[in-house]
Amino acid sequence: MTNELVINARPHETRVALVDNGTVVELHVKRGPKQELVGNIYLGRVLRVLPGMQAAFVDIGIDKPAFLYVTDVYTDLHYWEQIMLQEGYEDNSLETAAPLRMRFLRGSDINIEGLLQEGQDILVQVSKEPLGTKGARLTSHITLPGRHLVFMPTVGHIGISRRIEDDKERTRLKKIMQELTPPSTGFIVRTVSERAPKEKLKSEMEFLTRLWTNIQKKRETSSAPSLVHKELTITLRAVRDLFTKEIDRLVIDSSEEYQSVMEFIKTFAPNLRYSVELYEGREPIFDAHGIEMEINRTLDKKIWLKSGGYIVIESTEALTAIDVNTGSYVGKRNLDETIVKTNLEAVKEIAYQIRLRNIGGLIVIDFIDMNREADRERVFLALKEALERDRNQTTVLKMSELGLIEMTRKRTRENINLFLTEPCLYCEGRGRLKSPTTICYDIFRELEREPLSGEEGKLYLLVNPEIEKVLKEEERYSLMGLEKRINRHIIIIGRDDFHLEQHEISLQSSQGPLP
């Protein structure tokens, strides 16, 4: 099967799906005219310095102040060491950075108030979108990504993507970059640069350095807070970052965006122009490629495995918990084999769902308990292998004796499930409804708690038909006792338009509910 990049572009929403052998492995969604912030460069103004948190709030001209940590201001190579490791790049300066990193972690003489003052103007780049109640995260270490190179104007370093495995090719690229790179600046050579001619790398290098020069000029003529460089649209970012040699074709359903893509490719990757296709079918493009169904699947908490087992994904404010269960799978030989097979099958689905849903932060996976250490190690290694294709940085800890694996995944954008949904207006985000019995007893207490005006006699109770059934059958004796206590005859009326937990009390059926 082919690998595709499928883009559904509309004025109100743009969706990008990366399809690997018929399976959607990444989904990116942007809604409305407001552009995403990651990658944008601003001239910001420091609003407040927080020594206790070693951070500062910076006004960049958006609704909420952005957050800048001391590590994103300090020029220690520790920051770049982490960037190289998480993005999968070779870093020849790691040994040099190690003692600096240790000094930084001890916090010997580094503090945020020595680097920033309130009212100071500072050039910053958004590294994380605002998530929930948190503002955007910033860095003063600017990076300008191109298709083949990433320019680092403030760091003198050259890195090569680890995904370029051929030693001769790595040496060739390193030599070219050392020859061409301007002093006191740095570049990261991306995976798509493998076998790229020197002229192409030089051309892109010149483009990125000119871009940086223009950003500096704009900074000099701007007043804080202001935007000095806007990142590419979601469509062009997808072309730049996802349209690699492993992708057979790009399919897009908007003629305007198609023209924009072709112009971009004409400049940066003309050899890809024959791999771009304008979709003009009557059926929606995501339906035609079977993607819409996968999007709906990302909203489910329970995901079934082929064997009959299943996993449950629950997100909280602090972490995401993933639970593995055997379900209806009973195995063929013995219990240990059944458990290991279920866990190994779950590993593939978990890695897939984490990437597809863009789950970030702390993740705790509760595998089914395994008695043998060898089996726990087998599942742990299988998970690490399954996560290797994830473009985001992941750190996985060994499995505990309780069958728990703790891991982290770099988070820059919101979980796709949280982006597409909102807390339930019925259950106020609890994710569960009250049981019919609980609802009945709540109604009983309300009737006893609130004195009802008017003459003694009939009382009309309007409820969901499911509650009506429970009241008239399972709880009929409790209802009779309630009628004696409040000295009223209760007439129950089922309403199909009522939510399960909704009810109304009325003294007369023709007058509607009481005020």
C-alpha positions as CSV (number, residue, x, y, z in Angstrom):
1,M,0.0,0.0,0.0
2,T,1.1,3.6,-0.6
3,N,2.2,6.2,1.9
4,E,0.2,9.4,1.5
5,L,-0.2,12.9,2.9
6,V,-3.9,13.7,2.6
7,I,-5.0,17.4,3.1
8,N,-8.6,18.4,3.5
9,A,-8.5,22.3,3.2
10,R,-11.5,24.5,3.8
11,P,-11.8,28.1,4.9
12,H,-13.1,27.1,8.3
13,E,-10.8,24.1,8.9
14,T,-7.7,22.4,7.5
15,R,-6.9,18.8,8.4
16,V,-3.7,17.0,7.5
17,A,-3.5,13.2,7.7
18,L,-0.3,11.2,7.4
19,V,-1.2,7.7,6.1
20,D,1.4,4.9,6.4
21,N,0.5,1.7,4.5
22,G,-3.2,2.5,4.7
23,T,-3.2,3.5,8.4
24,V,-3.5,7.1,9.7
25,V,-0.5,7.6,11.9
26,E,-0.6,11.4,12.4
27,L,-3.5,13.9,12.3
28,H,-3.1,17.7,12.5
29,V,-6.1,20.0,12.7
30,K,-6.4,23.8,12.5
31,R,-9.7,25.7,12.8
32,G,-10.7,29.2,12.0
33,P,-8.7,32.1,10.6
34,K,-6.4,32.2,13.7
35,Q,-3.0,30.6,13.0
36,E,-1.2,28.3,15.3
37,L,1.6,30.0,17.2
38,V,4.4,27.5,17.3
39,G,7.4,28.7,15.3
40,N,6.2,32.4,15.3
41,I,8.9,34.9,16.3
42,Y,7.9,37.9,18.4
43,L,9.5,41.0,19.9
44,G,8.1,40.5,23.4
45,R,8.2,42.6,26.6
46,V,9.0,41.1,30.0
47,L,6.0,41.7,32.2
48,R,7.1,39.9,35.4
49,V,10.2,38.1,36.6
50,L,9.6,35.2,39.0
51,P,12.7,34.2,40.9
52,G,10.9,31.5,42.8
53,M,10.0,29.7,39.5
54,Q,13.2,30.8,37.6
55,A,10.9,32.0,34.8
56,A,9.3,35.2,33.4
57,F,6.0,36.2,31.9
58,V,6.3,37.9,28.5
59,D,3.8,39.9,26.6
60,I,3.9,38.9,22.9
61,G,0.6,40.6,21.9
62,I,-1.8,37.6,22.4
63,D,-4.6,37.2,25.0
64,K,-2.5,35.5,27.7
65,P,1.1,36.2,28.7
66,A,3.6,33.6,27.6
67,F,6.0,31.7,29.8
68,L,9.8,31.9,29.4
69,Y,12.0,29.5,31.6
70,V,15.6,30.4,32.5
71,T,16.8,27.4,30.4
72,D,15.3,29.1,27.4
73,V,17.2,32.3,28.0
74,Y,20.6,31.1,29.3
75,T,23.2,30.4,26.6
76,D,24.3,27.1,28.2
77,L,24.8,24.3,25.6
78,H,22.6,22.1,27.8
79,Y,19.5,23.5,26.0
80,W,20.9,22.5,22.6
81,E,22.1,19.1,23.9
82,Q,18.4,18.4,24.7
83,I,17.2,19.7,21.4
84,M,19.6,17.4,19.5
85,L,18.7,14.3,21.6
86,Q,15.0,14.8,21.3
87,E,15.0,15.5,17.6
88,G,17.4,12.6,16.8
89,Y,20.5,14.6,15.7
90,E,24.1,13.9,16.3
91,D,25.7,16.5,18.6
92,N,29.5,16.7,18.6
93,S,29.4,19.2,21.4
94,L,27.8,16.9,24.0
95,E,31.1,16.3,25.8
96,T,31.7,20.0,26.0
97,A,28.2,20.6,27.2
98,A,28.3,18.0,30.0
99,P,30.2,20.0,32.6
100,L,28.1,23.1,31.8
101,R,24.9,21.1,32.2
102,M,26.0,19.8,35.6
103,R,26.8,23.4,36.7
104,F,23.5,24.5,35.5
105,L,21.5,21.8,37.3
106,R,23.2,22.6,40.5
107,G,22.0,26.2,40.0
108,S,25.4,27.6,41.3
109,D,25.2,31.1,39.9
110,I,22.4,31.1,37.4
111,N,19.2,33.0,38.1
112,I,16.4,34.5,36.0
113,E,16.7,38.0,37.6
114,G,20.3,38.2,36.4
115,L,19.2,37.6,32.8
116,L,15.9,39.5,32.5
117,Q,14.3,42.6,34.0
118,E,10.7,43.8,33.9
119,G,10.1,46.1,30.9
120,Q,12.9,44.6,28.9
121,D,12.3,43.8,25.2
122,I,13.4,40.4,24.0
123,L,13.2,38.4,20.8
124,V,11.5,35.1,21.4
125,Q,10.0,32.2,19.5
126,V,6.9,30.1,20.5
127,S,8.0,26.5,21.3
128,K,4.6,25.3,22.7
129,E,1.1,26.3,22.0
130,P,-1.1,27.5,24.9
131,L,-2.6,24.4,26.4
132,G,-5.6,24.6,28.7
133,T,-5.1,27.3,31.3
134,K,-1.3,27.5,30.5
135,G,0.0,30.2,28.2
136,A,2.4,29.6,25.3
137,R,6.0,28.6,26.1
138,L,8.8,30.7,24.6
139,T,12.5,30.3,23.9
140,S,15.0,33.0,23.0
141,H,17.0,30.3,21.1
142,I,15.6,30.9,17.6
143,T,15.4,28.2,15.0
144,L,14.4,28.7,11.3
145,P,13.4,25.4,9.7
146,G,13.8,24.8,6.0
147,R,13.1,21.7,4.0
148,H,16.7,20.4,4.1
149,L,18.2,22.5,7.0
150,V,17.3,24.0,10.3
151,F,19.2,27.3,10.9
152,M,20.3,28.1,14.4
153,P,21.5,31.8,14.2
154,T,22.5,32.0,17.9
155,V,24.4,28.7,18.3
156,G,27.7,27.6,16.6
157,H,26.9,24.0,16.0
158,I,26.4,21.6,13.1
159,G,24.3,18.5,13.6
160,I,23.3,15.6,11.2
161,S,20.1,13.7,11.5
162,R,20.6,10.3,13.0
163,R,18.2,8.8,10.5
164,I,20.9,9.3,7.9
165,E,22.7,6.1,8.7
166,D,25.3,5.8,5.9
167,D,28.7,6.9,7.5
168,K,30.1,8.2,4.1
169,E,27.0,10.3,3.5
170,R,27.2,11.7,7.1
171,T,30.8,12.6,6.5
172,R,30.0,14.3,3.2
173,L,27.2,16.4,4.6
174,K,29.3,17.4,7.7
175,K,32.2,18.5,5.4
176,I,29.8,20.6,3.2
177,M,28.2,22.3,6.2
178,Q,31.5,23.1,7.9
179,E,32.7,24.7,4.6
180,L,29.5,26.7,4.1
181,T,28.2,27.7,7.5
182,P,28.8,31.3,8.6
183,P,30.9,31.9,11.8
184,S,29.0,31.7,15.2
185,T,25.9,30.1,13.6
186,G,24.7,26.6,13.3
187,F,22.7,24.2,11.2
188,I,20.9,20.9,11.6
189,V,20.9,18.8,8.5
190,R,17.5,17.1,8.1
191,T,16.8,13.6,6.9
192,V,15.6,14.7,3.5
193,S,19.1,16.1,2.8
194,E,20.5,12.6,2.3
195,R,22.2,12.5,-1.2
196,A,21.3,16.2,-1.7
197,P,23.8,18.1,-3.9
198,K,26.0,20.8,-2.3
199,E,24.3,23.5,-4.5
200,K,20.8,22.7,-3.0
201,L,22.1,22.9,0.5
202,K,24.0,26.2,-0.2
203,S,20.9,27.7,-1.8
204,E,18.7,26.9,1.2
205,M,21.4,28.1,3.6
206,E,21.5,31.4,1.8
207,F,17.7,31.7,1.9
208,L,17.6,31.0,5.7
209,T,20.4,33.5,6.5
210,R,18.6,36.2,4.4
211,L,15.4,35.4,6.3
212,W,17.3,35.9,9.7
213,T,18.7,39.2,8.4
214,N,15.2,40.4,7.6
215,I,13.9,39.3,11.0
216,Q,16.7,41.4,12.7
217,K,15.9,44.4,10.6
218,K,12.2,44.1,11.4
219,R,13.1,43.9,15.1
220,E,14.9,47.2,14.9
221,T,11.9,49.0,13.5
222,S,9.3,47.3,15.6
223,S,8.0,48.1,19.1
224,A,7.1,45.4,21.6
225,P,4.9,43.5,21.6
226,S,4.8,42.6,17.9
227,L,5.0,39.7,15.5
228,V,8.3,39.8,13.5
229,H,8.1,36.5,11.7
230,K,5.1,34.2,11.0
231,E,5.5,30.4,10.6
232,L,4.2,28.7,7.5
233,T,0.5,27.7,7.3
234,I,-0.4,24.2,8.4
235,T,-0.5,23.0,4.8
236,L,3.0,24.3,3.9
237,R,4.4,23.0,7.2
238,A,3.1,19.6,6.3
239,V,4.8,19.8,2.9
240,R,8.1,20.9,4.5
241,D,8.1,18.5,7.5
242,L,6.1,15.5,6.4
243,F,6.5,15.2,2.6
244,T,9.7,13.1,2.7
245,K,11.0,10.4,0.3
246,E,9.0,7.8,2.2
247,I,5.7,9.5,1.0
248,D,4.5,8.4,-2.4
249,R,2.1,11.2,-3.0
250,L,0.3,14.3,-1.6
251,V,-3.4,14.6,-2.2
252,I,-5.2,17.9,-1.5
253,D,-8.8,18.9,-2.2
254,S,-8.5,22.7,-2.5
255,S,-7.4,24.3,-5.8
256,E,-6.1,27.4,-3.9
257,E,-4.0,25.4,-1.5
258,Y,-2.8,23.2,-4.3
259,Q,-1.4,26.2,-6.1
260,S,0.3,27.3,-2.9
261,V,1.8,23.9,-2.4
262,M,3.1,23.8,-6.0
263,E,4.7,27.3,-5.6
264,F,6.4,26.1,-2.4
265,I,7.6,22.9,-4.0
266,K,8.9,24.8,-7.1
267,T,11.2,26.7,-4.8
268,F,12.3,24.0,-2.4
269,A,11.7,20.6,-3.9
270,P,10.9,20.7,-7.6
271,N,11.5,17.0,-8.0
272,L,8.3,16.4,-5.9
273,R,5.9,18.3,-8.3
274,Y,4.8,15.1,-10.0
275,S,3.8,13.5,-6.6
276,V,1.2,16.2,-5.8
277,E,-2.4,15.5,-6.9
278,L,-5.5,17.8,-6.8
279,Y,-8.5,15.7,-5.6
280,E,-11.7,16.6,-7.5
281,G,-14.0,13.7,-6.5
282,R,-17.5,14.3,-5.3
283,E,-17.0,12.2,-2.1
284,P,-15.2,14.1,0.7
285,I,-11.5,13.4,0.5
286,F,-11.3,12.0,4.1
287,D,-14.2,9.6,3.4
288,A,-12.7,8.5,0.1
289,H,-9.4,7.6,1.9
290,G,-11.1,6.0,4.9
291,I,-9.7,8.6,7.3
292,E,-12.9,10.0,8.7
293,M,-13.6,6.7,10.4
294,E,-10.2,6.8,12.1
295,I,-10.8,10.3,13.4
296,N,-14.0,9.2,15.0
297,R,-12.1,6.3,16.6
298,T,-9.8,8.8,18.3
299,L,-12.7,10.0,20.4
300,D,-13.3,6.5,22.0
301,K,-11.9,5.7,25.4
302,K,-12.0,2.0,24.8
303,I,-10.1,0.5,21.8
304,W,-10.6,-3.1,20.9
305,L,-7.7,-5.3,19.9
306,K,-8.0,-8.0,17.2
307,S,-7.6,-10.8,19.7
308,G,-10.6,-9.6,21.8
309,G,-8.6,-7.7,24.4
310,Y,-8.9,-3.9,24.7
311,I,-7.2,-0.8,26.0
312,V,-8.8,2.1,27.8
313,I,-7.3,5.6,27.5
314,E,-8.2,8.2,30.2
315,S,-6.7,11.7,30.3
316,T,-6.5,13.8,33.4
317,E,-5.0,17.2,34.0
318,A,-1.7,15.7,35.3
319,L,-1.3,12.6,33.1
320,T,-2.8,10.1,30.7
321,A,-3.5,6.6,32.0
322,I,-3.7,3.6,29.6
323,D,-5.1,0.3,30.9
324,V,-4.7,-3.0,29.2
325,N,-7.3,-5.8,29.6
326,T,-7.7,-9.3,28.1
327,G,-11.4,-8.7,27.5
328,S,-12.9,-11.7,25.7
329,Y,-9.6,-13.2,24.7
330,V,-9.1,-16.5,26.5
331,G,-5.9,-17.8,24.7
332,K,-5.1,-21.3,23.6
333,R,-2.5,-22.8,26.0
334,N,-2.0,-21.2,29.4
335,L,-2.6,-18.0,31.3
336,D,0.9,-16.6,31.0
337,E,0.9,-17.0,27.2
338,T,-2.5,-15.3,27.0
339,I,-1.4,-12.3,29.1
340,V,1.9,-11.8,27.2
341,K,0.2,-12.0,23.8
342,T,-2.4,-9.5,24.9
343,N,0.2,-7.1,26.2
344,L,2.3,-7.4,23.0
345,E,-0.7,-6.7,20.9
346,A,-1.6,-3.7,23.1
347,V,1.9,-2.3,22.7
348,K,1.4,-1.7,19.0
349,E,-2.0,-0.1,19.5
350,I,-0.8,2.1,22.3
351,A,2.2,3.4,20.3
352,Y,-0.2,4.1,17.4
353,Q,-2.9,5.8,19.5
354,I,-0.3,8.0,21.3
355,R,1.0,9.3,18.0
356,L,-2.4,9.6,16.3
357,R,-4.0,11.4,19.3
358,N,-0.9,13.5,20.0
359,I,-0.9,12.5,23.6
360,G,1.9,14.3,25.4
361,G,3.3,14.8,28.9
362,L,3.3,12.0,31.5
363,I,1.8,8.7,30.4
364,V,1.3,5.7,32.7
365,I,0.5,2.3,31.1
366,D,-1.0,-0.4,33.2
367,F,-0.2,-3.7,31.5
368,I,-1.6,-7.0,32.6
369,D,0.6,-8.4,35.4
370,M,3.3,-10.8,34.2
371,N,5.1,-13.1,36.6
372,R,8.3,-13.6,34.6
373,E,10.9,-10.9,34.3
374,A,11.8,-12.0,30.8
375,D,8.2,-11.4,29.7
376,R,8.2,-7.9,31.3
377,E,11.5,-7.1,29.5
378,R,10.0,-8.4,26.2
379,V,7.0,-6.1,26.5
380,F,9.2,-3.1,27.5
381,L,11.5,-3.6,24.5
382,A,8.5,-4.0,22.2
383,L,7.1,-0.7,23.3
384,K,10.4,1.1,22.8
385,E,10.7,-0.3,19.3
386,A,7.1,0.6,18.5
387,L,7.8,4.2,19.5
388,E,10.8,4.6,17.3
389,R,8.8,6.0,14.4
390,D,7.3,8.7,16.5
391,R,8.7,12.1,15.5
392,N,8.2,13.5,19.0
393,Q,10.7,12.7,21.8
394,T,9.7,9.9,24.1
395,T,11.4,8.6,27.3
396,V,10.3,5.2,28.6
397,L,11.2,3.8,32.0
398,K,11.5,0.1,32.8
399,M,8.4,-1.8,33.7
400,S,7.7,-2.2,37.4
401,E,6.8,-5.4,39.1
402,L,3.2,-4.2,39.2
403,G,3.2,-4.1,35.4
404,L,3.3,-0.3,35.2
405,I,5.4,1.6,32.6
406,E,5.9,5.3,33.0
407,M,6.8,7.3,30.0
408,T,6.9,10.9,28.8
409,R,6.3,12.3,25.3
410,K,7.1,15.8,24.2
411,R,4.1,18.0,24.0
412,T,3.9,21.0,21.7
413,R,0.3,21.0,20.6
414,E,-3.0,19.9,22.2
415,N,-4.2,16.3,22.4
416,I,-6.4,15.8,19.3
417,N,-9.1,14.3,21.5
418,L,-9.2,17.4,23.7
419,F,-9.1,19.6,20.7
420,L,-12.1,18.0,19.0
421,T,-14.2,17.6,22.2
422,E,-15.3,19.6,25.2
423,P,-16.5,18.6,28.7
424,C,-19.9,17.0,28.8
425,L,-22.5,19.7,29.6
426,Y,-24.6,17.0,31.2
427,C,-22.1,15.4,33.5
428,E,-19.9,18.5,33.8
429,G,-16.8,16.7,32.6
430,R,-17.1,13.7,34.9
431,G,-17.3,11.4,32.0
432,R,-20.0,9.3,33.7
433,L,-23.7,9.6,34.3
434,K,-25.5,8.9,37.6
435,S,-27.2,5.5,37.7
436,P,-31.0,5.4,37.4
437,T,-31.2,4.3,41.0
438,T,-29.1,7.2,42.2
439,I,-31.2,9.6,40.2
440,C,-34.4,8.2,41.7
441,Y,-33.0,8.6,45.2
442,D,-31.9,12.2,44.4
443,I,-35.5,12.9,43.4
444,F,-36.9,11.4,46.6
445,R,-34.6,13.6,48.7
446,E,-35.5,16.7,46.7
447,L,-39.2,16.0,47.3
448,E,-38.6,15.6,51.0
449,R,-36.3,18.5,51.3
450,E,-38.3,21.2,49.6
451,P,-41.7,22.1,51.1
452,L,-44.3,22.3,48.4
453,S,-47.0,25.0,48.5
454,G,-50.6,24.6,47.5
455,E,-53.3,22.2,48.5
456,E,-52.6,18.6,49.3
457,G,-53.3,16.3,46.5
458,K,-51.6,15.3,43.3
459,L,-48.0,15.9,42.3
460,Y,-46.7,15.6,38.8
461,L,-43.1,14.3,38.3
462,L,-41.7,14.6,34.7
463,V,-38.7,12.4,34.1
464,N,-36.8,10.5,31.4
465,P,-38.6,7.3,30.3
466,E,-35.8,5.2,31.7
467,I,-36.2,6.8,35.1
468,E,-40.0,6.4,34.8
469,K,-39.6,2.7,34.3
470,V,-37.3,2.3,37.4
471,L,-39.7,4.4,39.6
472,K,-42.7,2.3,38.6
473,E,-41.1,-1.1,38.8
474,E,-37.9,-1.4,41.0
475,E,-38.7,1.5,43.2
476,R,-42.5,1.3,43.4
477,Y,-42.5,0.4,47.2
478,S,-40.1,3.2,48.0
479,L,-42.3,5.6,46.0
480,M,-45.4,4.5,47.9
481,G,-43.6,5.2,51.2
482,L,-42.6,8.7,49.9
483,E,-46.2,9.5,49.0
484,K,-47.2,8.8,52.6
485,R,-44.4,10.9,54.1
486,I,-45.2,14.0,51.9
487,N,-49.0,13.3,51.9
488,R,-49.3,13.6,48.1
489,H,-50.1,11.2,45.3
490,I,-47.2,11.3,42.7
491,I,-48.1,10.9,39.1
492,I,-45.0,10.0,37.0
493,I,-44.8,11.2,33.3
494,G,-42.1,10.1,31.0
495,R,-40.6,12.7,28.6
496,D,-38.6,11.5,25.6
497,D,-36.9,14.9,25.3
498,F,-35.5,14.7,28.8
499,H,-31.9,13.9,29.6
500,L,-31.4,10.9,31.9
501,E,-30.6,13.1,34.9
502,Q,-33.2,15.8,34.1
503,H,-36.5,16.0,36.0
504,E,-39.2,18.6,36.8
505,I,-41.8,18.8,39.6
506,S,-45.2,20.3,39.0
507,L,-48.3,20.7,41.2
508,Q,-50.6,20.7,38.1
509,S,-49.9,19.0,34.8
510,S,-51.4,22.0,32.8
511,Q,-49.3,24.6,34.6
512,G,-45.9,23.2,33.9
513,P,-43.0,23.1,36.3
514,L,-42.9,25.1,39.5
515,P,-40.9,28.3,39.5
